[in-house]
């Protein structure tokens, strides 16, 4: 969804502005798609879906 490297995704998801995960599992953290999409609209306009 973010269109970035794994390292950059780690940096983004650890920033204060990124939504908190809804669960932390042994395989990683889980976020609601709606929360991530809302964050993208607010912080990464270049990644917004243009078909809306």
PEMO-V465034 format. One record per pair of residues at least 6 apart in sequence whose ideal C-beta (glycine too) atoms are under 8 Angstrom apart, sorted by the first residue. I is the first residue (numbers start at 0). GAP is how many residues later the second one is. Records with the same first field share a line. If there is no record, write none. Layout:
BEGIN
I=GAP ; GAP
END
This chain:
BEGIN
0=32 ; 35 ; 36 ; 39 ; 46
1=6 ; 7 ; 10 ; 34 ; 38 ; 42 ; 45
2=44
3=8
11=6
12=8 ; 16 ; 18
16=22 ; 26
17=21
18=12 ; 13 ; 16 ; 17 ; 19 ; 20
20=8 ; 9 ; 10
21=8 ; 9 ; 10 ; 13
22=6 ; 7
23=6
39=7 ; 8
40=7
END
